[in-house]
Each structure stands twice: as structure tokens, then as C-alpha cells.
Amino acid sequence: MQNKAQLSNTLRRIDGRGYKAYKDIQGAYDFGNFTLYIDHVQGDPFAAPSRIRVIVPQKVAGFRAELYSSGARRKGLEDFLTRQIAKSIARIVKGNRGTGKSGQITVISFGQQMLNRTSVLINPEAVEARLSMGLPAQGRRVLAEQAIDMFFNELPNVIENALIYKNLNSQDLLKQVNLAEDQWVLRKKLEEMGLVAFVANGSILPRRSGVDDRPLERDAVPFKSPPELEVVVELPHAGKVKGMGIPKGITLIVGGGYHGKSTLLRAIERGVYDHIPGDGRELVVTVEDAVKIRAEDGRRVEKVDISSFISDLPGNGSTRAFSTDNASGSTSQAANIMEALEIGTSLLLIDEDTSATNFMIRDARMQALVHKDSEPITPFIDRVEALYEQHGVSTIIVIGGSGDYFDIAHRVIMMERYIPRDVTKRAREIADEYATNRRNEAVGLPIRITHRCPIPQSLRIEGRRQKIKSRGLDSIQYGYTNLMLDDVEQLVDVNQTRAIGDIIRYAMENYMGDNVTLREIVQKVHRDIQEKGLDIISPYKDFHTGDYAQPRPQEIGAAINRLRILKVKQLASEQ
């Protein structure tokens, strides 16, 4: 290990030389209160920034063990420190100076969710922060004095302001750590209470816009549970919290347009993640394996058994191993449900607005006109009870156009001006008063879950383009294949998408085999990440990246299923 004076001397020695001379600074440097690791040096000012790590010993950082004594508390603390780094960078770092990315210091991006990330890691010995740095250049010539300013002034100030406990707002820090623990406890309590979701009274559910996930600042109506669904939960730090508990089973969310139906479902959908203080949805919590289902026209489907919903295609086409390069709305929605069941879920979330109409309902008049013998689709209304009774899978549905669902719902919640009411009793009265006389077209038919084994050779990247690269939240370049994730709605962070790309590579290299199911593969990868950290998926052997965020097993499975090069073989189905 070198000292910081040696770094300064090297920078001055290469001043004005070609950009590749920066390679000379790669290595470790003792700065006294912290150690700087320059792990990777970019080859060009326009290339991806250089990778650095900063390790601050706990005797300097001063974080008490109780702040990271559990997985939940550690996540809360590491997330808090990541956000502090970003704030300090914005305040201290001058930014672009020179060509390309010159002068930038950056940390991983983030949103309203608290996620396990690789940007900051804490343990009893030290705090480690992983950053990117655009080494400064004029044209393609080294700017040594500006680099010295970044390494010796800006970076130490960022560390001092963001990674030293005594310099932080200890109340804000403890608030977030305690909140992370409360959210973890609340999610664990759902099962023992027989619930699939909980929405605390006083929550602010509306967002600023479709592209701004922060809470609505003005005119937002605080959430208030209907008395019939109100429950009390005791949490370690928040104490007794009242809110709406949604029990297991089939729940409808109804109401007029713009009264908050989809807003409530969206909050429940995002309740699989923890949220930061001030988000408004801090105590909106959902079972961790909940999956949002929608129609997804045009997606590829590979040998999925959708026969529980679609069968007897014209021309005697089988749907026990259905494949297509261009799925319709109904076939894609059926495939999405079966794939979710295959990976594992206890709750489906569905919004009528993003569903295929002919998949959701076939009313009595249409049944009378088009005989079942001529209709291959068994609508969701005729399968939702079997999902719960046969597989224990609950469903929450936003519905505004079909009262036929009243016949099978366990409870009905109506949104009026963003206030929920329990109208279950009235919905049942209406169902009795206005009988539809539609027939259940799936009586006695079991729902089969058929497991599939990815064929490793199908996912190998051959030829010159062996790169896996994420492109924002919704796209991954996987060799020559563009993997689109636009309709995987519970992805919330671009760094989750980046992680998924490398997870697929890791899974292929370590776990895919002739008789290993997709569920087993995803479970094994998830176990490795839980036990060894996200670094396990990195393809880099000489340094660790700071730009991963942990995705759920459900999104990992969804991504693999959407690879257009995927080939599988089926195993026997379970009923």
C-alpha cells in the first residue's frame, strides 16, 4: 500500500500526458483516516468512469453495532449513508471540468425505496463506500491539478460529511434505521394475522406524477381505513399502528374513475419494498412475493402450460407447452400468471385497465351467443377461486366494469374521493338482486403448475458480442438479444435491472442444468445473494462494483422468461 503523497507525486508526473497514463495511479493509498482503492481506471474520458472504493475504519467512522445489528437495520443504515454521500457530492464536488465525464464523482442512483445495494457496506471493522470518478482531462491529456483537487479536497470532504457518525444527523439516521426494522417486522406479521397487505392510517398514497414517485405535496387525502377492515399492529419503534388489513382471499377494489382505485393498488404493489421516511407509504406493506399481472402484447412465451386458462385452440393446437414469439393480450396474461405461480407467489395484483378484457370476463350474453366449444379462453373470473382454494394464492383486483366479480369476491372495497369503504355486504345484495346467470366454465378443473428447466446452451452468448449491459430500468442487452422489461412493473430501480443481467450470467454458469427447474435456479441464486452478498454475481474478479441493487426472485424469473433466446424442457405438472 502506498501513501497519499505517492499518489500526488504520480499525478504530477503524468500531468499533460496521454489519458492512458492514468493507469499508473491504480492501487491502494493510505490517507490516514481512510484507505483509497483505485480499482479500475477508465481508458478514455468519454468511457465509463473509473471505479474507486473508500474504506473508513470504525474507530474513525464511529457507528455503533446496534445500528446494523440485523439485516433490516443494516439495509436502513447503508441506504441512509448512500443518500448522504449523494447529498455531499452535490454540495462539495464541482462537477464537469474538461472533456467527457471529467471532474465527476458519483454514487449509485436511488428512488423512494430502501434496497440492499452494493454502494455502501458496513461491518464491525469498517464502512466501505464505492464510487465512480471521472478522471479529468483536456481533450485526452491528463489534468493533474484538477485530479489532485478531486482526490485530496473533494473526496475527503465528501467522506467527512457522509461517513463519519458524529457529523451526521443522528436523529434522522436512527429514524430510518428504526423504520426499516418496523417495516420488516410488519411484513413478517402479515402471515400470522392472515393478511396479504396492510395500509396504515395517515399514509399518503398519491404520487406527484407518473414519472415522479415522490409523494403528492398538495391536496393529498390521508388514508383512513374502513372500520370493518381496521386492525392494530404493534411495532418495535412506531408502537401501536392502526390501518387497513386486507385478508387472504379475493378482494375487489371498485369505485368511479379518478377516485383512487389504481393509486391504492399501486401502493400495495410497491409495498413489497421498504420506503424511506417521508415517502408517505412507509407503513404500506405487502407480502414479499406479491406479483403484479398484466397483459403484455408481443412478448415471447416459451413452453408455458397455459391450459388452465386457454385450451382447445382451433386446429387442435395444444396449450400444455405453449410457445409464441408474439403473444396476444390474453395469452400473455395467462402466461404471466402461470410463470408467477411457477416461480412462487401468494398474491396476484391485477388492474382491469392493463388487462385483456376477454381474459378477465365472459358475460352471460356472450356465453349464450358464443358456445364454450368455440371459445378456448376460460376467463379469470372462473379460475380465481381455484387459485385460492387449490394453491392458496390470493388476488386483489381493481375492477370498474364488471359486477360479475361480486359473485366470487370475499370482500369489496370502494374508493370514494380517495377514501376506502367496505361495501362487501352491499355488493353481495346486488349480486343476489341482479343475478347474471352466467355459467362457471371451469367447474372441477384443476389448475396445473408445470415446472420448466432452462437449457443452458440456449443462454450462452456466442461470437463477438458477449456483453451483458443494462439500458435504464426496462432493457438489458444480452449479447445480440434485447431483453425488454417494460411491463415488469415491480422493478423500481435501474440498479436492480443492472443486477439482473449479471444474475442471469451467474445462474447460467453455476446452476443451470438439464433437470434443474427455473424455480430452483432462482431460489439458489437468491440464497447465494442472501448469504454472500450481491458481490457474488459480479463478473469482475479484480474489483467490486458499487452499482447493484437487489431484485426479488419474481423479477429475476420474469426476466429469464422474457429472453427471446430461452429454450426449456418441461417436467411433470403439479396440481
N, C-alpha and C positions, 0 to 999 in steps of 0.2 A: 504494500500500500504506500502511495506517495503522499506528501503533504501538499497543502493548498498553494504554497509558494512555487512548487514544481509545476502545478497547473498554470499558474500565472506566467511563469517563465516559458513554458511550451507555447502558450498562446502568443506571447510577444515574438517568439522565434518564428512562428509561421505567419505572422502578420503580412498581408498583401500577397501571399502565395495562393496557388490554386485551391479550390474548395476542398479537394480530397485530402489536403494537408491536415484538416480537422481530425482525420483518423488517428493522428498522433496523440490526441487527448483521451482516447478511450482507456478506461481503467477506473481504479478506486482512489479517492483522495480524502485525507483526514482534515476536516475543517474545525476540529476541536469539539464543538457541541454536537456535531453530526458528521456522518460519513456520506460522501457523494460518490455514487456509482454512475459513470457514464457508460451505459451498457451497449448502446448502438449509436453510431454516428451516421447521419444521412450522407449520401454521396453527392447531393446536389441541393441547392437552396430551394428548388421547386419540389423536391421529393418529400415523402412523409417525414415529419420532424424527427430529430434524434430522441432516443429514449434514455431517461435518467431515473435514478432512484435516490431517495434521501432516507437514511436511517438515523433516527434520533433515539439514543438510549433512554430508558425510563427514568434513570436518575436525573436526566435533563428534562424530559417531557413531563414527568410527574403525574401520570394518570393512575388513579387508584384502581386496584384489581376489581373492586365491586362494580366499577363502571363497565366492565366487559366480562363479567363472571358467568354469563350464559350466552348461547348463540344469539338469542334475540337482543340482548343488551349490547353485545359486540357489534351486531349489524347496525343498531341505532347509533352507536358511537362512531363507527367507521364512516357511516353516511354523513353524520354531522361534521366530521373533520374534512371529508371531501368537499362539502359545501363551503366550509371555512377557507379551504385552500382557494377555491374558485373566487370567493369574495376578496381574498387578499391579493390574488393575481390581478383582479380588475382594478384594485386600488393602487397597487405598487408598480406593476410591470408596465413599462412604457408602450409595449406593443410593437407593431411593424416598424422595423428600421432596416432599410436596404431591400434586397431582392427576394422575391418569393415569400417564404414564411419566416424570413429573418426577424429576429427580435421577439418572437412569440414564446411564451411559456403557457402551457395549457394542462388542464386536468380533465378527466373523463366528464362527459356531459351527463345531465341527470334531469329528472322531472319531479313530480309530486310524490313519487313512491320511494320508500326505503327498500333497497335491494341489496343482496350480497354482491359486492363488487370487488375488483382487484386494485382499485385506485389507492386505498389506504388499508393497511393491515396492522393490527395491534396485538401484542402479546406481553407477557410479564417482563420481557427483556427490552423491547424497543417498539417504536412506532415507525412504520415504513410507508413512505408516500412515493407513488410512481407518476411521473410527469413526462410530458413531451416538451422539447425545446427546439425552436428553430434557430440554429446557429447562424449568426449574422454574416452577411456577405454583400459586397458591392459588385454587381454582376456575378461573377463566380470567383471572387477574390475574398480572402479571409479578412474580416474586420475585427482585429484582436481587441481593441479598446472597448468596443461595444460588447463583445463576448465577456470580457473581464467584468464589465459593469453588470451583466446578467448573472454571472456566477458568484461574484463577490459582494454585490449590493442587493440586487433584486431578490435572488433566490434565498439568501439568509434572512431577509426581511419577511418574505412570504412564510418561511418556516417558523420564524419567531412569532408571527401573528396567528398562525393557524395550527401549529402542532405542539405548542407549549401550554400546558393546562392553565397555569397562572395568568396567562394573557387572554384567555377565553372567557366568555360569559358563562360562568359555571351554572347559573340557573337555567339558561336556555339549553345547555348541554344535558343537564340532568333531566330536564323536561322531556327531551327527545328520547333519551335512553329509557326512561321510565315508560314513556308512551309505547315504545317498541315492545317492551315486556308486557304491557297491558294488552296490546293487540294480539300477541302470541297466546296469552292466557285465554282471552276471549274466544279466539278461533278454536282452541282446544275444548272450551266449554260447550261449543255448539252441539257436539255429539251427545254429551251427557244430558243436554236439555232437549234433545230431539229436534233440533233446529238445523236448517241449512244456511240461514243468514240472519244477521242482526243489524238493525239500523238505529243508532242512538238518537234519542230526542235531542233536538237542537242542532243536528247535523245540517250543513249547508250542501245540498246536492247539486244545484245547477252550476255549470262551468261558464267561464267568460265567453267562450265561443267553441266551435267545433275543432279549432286548431290551438286553443289556449286552455290547458287543463287546470288552470288556477281557479279558485272559487269566484263566483259572481260577487262583485263588490257591493252593488246596489240592488235593492228590490228583491233580494233573495229571501224566500219564505223558509224559516227554520222548520225542520222536520218534526212532526208530532205524531206519535203512534196512536192508532185507534185503541180505545180501552180494551177491546176484545183480544187484541194481539200483544198488548203491552206486557213485557217481562222485566224483571230486575236481575242484573248481573253484578256480582261482587268482584271487583278487580283490585290487584295489589296496590295500585297507586291512585287510581281515579275513585276508588271506593265503590259505592252502590251507584250503578248507572241504569237508567230506565230507557227502554226503547222498544221498537217493534221486532218481535221474533217471528220469523217465517218458518213454520214447522215443515218437517219432511212431508212429501206427498206432491200433489198437483195444485199449484197456485196460479190464479189468473190475476193480472194487473189490467184493469179496464179504466175507461174514462174518455172524455172528449179529447179532441186534438189540442195540443199545446197545454195540457193540464198537468204534465209531469210523468206520464207513464214510462216513456223511454228513458227519461232522466233517472228515475228510480232504478230501472233495470240496469242502466249503465253504471250506477254507483255500486249495485250488487255485483255486477260483472268485474269491476275493479277492486272489489272487496277481497279478492284472493291475495292482494298485496297489502302491505302496511303503508301508511301515509304519514307524511311529516306533520308536525304541529302547525296549525293554521290552515290546513288544507280544507277543512270542513267535513271531510269523510274519515276523520281519524278513528272513529269507532263504528264505521260501517264495515262489517266483517262477514266474509262468506267462506264456506268450506273450501279448503285449499285446492281441491281437484275439480271445481266447477268449470264447465266448458260452455262458451257462447257458440251457438249453432246458427248458421245462416245458409241461404242458397248461395252458390258460388259458380255461376255460369262460366263454362270454358275451362275449368280445372281438369287436370288429368286424374283418373282413378285407375288403380292397379289391383285387379283381382280382389275386390271387396265384396263380401257377401251382403248384398242389399235386399235379399229375397224377403226379409221380414216386412219390407215396405213396398218393394217393386218386384213383380214376378210375372211369368207367362207373357213375355214380350211377343209381339207379332213375329211370325217366322220361327216360333219355338226357341227363341233366344233365352238362354239361362242367365239368371242373375245371381247364382250362387258364387260365382267368381267373376264379377262384373268389371270390365275394363273399358275405358274410353279415353281418347285424347281431348275430348271436348264435351264435358258433361253438361246436361241441361240443368235448369234450376232445381227440379225435383230429384233427379238422380244425384246431383251434387249434395243436396241437403241430406238425402238418405245416406250417402257415403260418409258425410261429415259426422252424422250420428253414430254410425257403426264403427268408424275409426276411433271416435271418442270412447265408446264402450270398450273397444279393443285395448286401448292404452290404459283405461281405468278412469271412471268418473262416477260421482254420486249425485251430480246435479247438472241438468241441462238448462241453459238460459236461451230463450227464443223470443225474438221480436217479430211480430206479424209483418212489419214494414220491410224487413230484409229476408222474408221467407217466400218460397214459391206457393202461390195460392192453392194450386191443385194438389200440393203435397200436404197442406195443412187441413183441408176440409173438402168433403164432397157431400153437398146437402141432399135432402130427400128428393127434391125435384130433379136434380142431376142424376141421382140413383135411379129414378123412375125412367128417365129418358135414355141413359147410357147404362146398359146392364153390366153387372160386375164382370161377366165373362169377357167383356170388351174393354175393360179398364184394368190395366196392370198395376196401377198405383193403389196401395192401401193407405189411406190418409193418416196423418199423425194422430188425429183425434181418436182413431181406433186402435192405436198402439201405445198411447201414453200411459194408460192404466197398467198394461202388461209390463212396461218398463219398470214401474214401481213395484208391482206385485211379484214379478219374476226375478228382477235383478236389483231391487232396492234403489233404483235411480229416480230421484225426484225431478220435477220440472217446474220452472217458473216461466210463464208465457205472458207477454204483452199482447193483448188482443183487443181490437176495436170494431171488428166487422162481422164476427160470428158468435152469436149467443148459443150455438150448439154446444160449445165447450162448457156451458153451465152444467150440463148433464153429468160430466165426469170430474168436475173440479172439487177438490176438498175445501178450498177457500177462495174467495173472490175479494180482491182489494180494489177499490175505486179511488182514483185520483181526481180531486176537485180543487183547482187553483193551488196545486202542489201539496194539498193536504190529503192524506190517505184516510179512507173509511172502509170498515169491514162490512161488505154488503152480501156476504155469503148467504144469509137467510133469505134475503130478497131475491137473489139470483136463483135459488132453489125454488122459490114460489113461482117465479116467472117460468122456470123450466117446466114445472108442473102445469101451469096455466096455459102455456103456449107450447104444447108438445110438438116436436118437429117430425116425429115418426120416421126419422132416418134410421137405417139399419147399421149395426156394427158389422163391418165387413171382415173382421179378423177374429171372431169369436173362436176360442180354443186353439189358436195357432201360436206356438211358442216363438219367442224372439231368439234367434240363433246368433251367437257371437263366434265368428270364425277367426282364429288366430293365423297370422301370416309370418313367414320367415323371409326377411330381405336376403337376396342373393348378393353376396359381397362383390362379385365380379361386376355387377351392374353399376355399382357406385364408384368403381375405380376410375380415376382421372388419367387418361392416356394422352400421349402426344406432348405437344409443346406447351399447352395451356393447362398446367397443373395447379393453377392458383385457385384459392377459395377466398373471396373478398366480399364483404357486405357492402351494400349501397343504400345507406339510410335505414329506415325502420322496416321497409317492406320488400327488400330484394337482396338476394345473395347470388353472386357469380360463382357457380360451382363448375370449374373447368369451362367447358363450352356451353353449359346449361345455365339459363337464367331462372333461378328459383324465386317465384313470386309469392309473397306472404301478405298481400294487401288485405285479404279477408280473414286473416288470423287475428281477430280483434283484441285478444288479450295480451298481445305483445305491446309493451308500453315504452320500451327503451331501446335506442339504436344499439346499445352495447349488449343487450340480450341477443339481438339479431347477429351481431359480430360473433358472439359466443356460440350460437347455434351452428354457424358454418364450421367452426373448428370441432365442435362436438360431433358432427356427422363424420368428419375425418377420423376422430379419435375412436368413435364407435366402430367404424369400418375396420380399423387397424387392430382393435382389441377384442371385440365381442361378436361381430357378425360371423355367423357360420351356417351350415346347411339346415340345422334344426333348431336354431335359436330364434325365438319369436321376437317381433318388434317390441312387445311389452317388456320382455326380459332384457332386451338390449337397452331400452330407455331406463329401466329400473337400475341396471348395473352402472350405467353412466351416472345417473343421479346419485347412487350410493357412493361412487368414487369422489364425486364433487363434494358431497356432504362430509366425507371422511378426510379428504386430502386437499380440498380447496379447488377453486376454479383454475388455478395454475396447471392442474393436471392435464387440461385439454390443449395447452399451448403447443404449437409446433416448433417453437423456438427452444433450443436447448441451452443457449448461452446467456439468455436473459428472460425475465418475466415481464409480460405486458400488463399495463395498468388499465386497459380498456375493455374488460369483460364485465357484464352484469349477468346474474344467474337467471336463466329461463326456467320455466316449470317443465316437468316431464310432458305435459299435454302439448305445449308448443313445440318441443323437440320432435315428438311423434308427428305433429301436424306438418312440420317442415319436411321430414323424411317422406311422408306420404305424398307431398306435392312435387317431389323431384320427378321430372319427366323421364329420367333415365332409370328409375327404380323398377326392378323386377323382383317378384316374390314367388314363393310357393306356399300353398295353403296347408294347414293342419286340420285335424278334425274339429268340428264346431262344438261349442258348449251351449247348453240350453237352460 
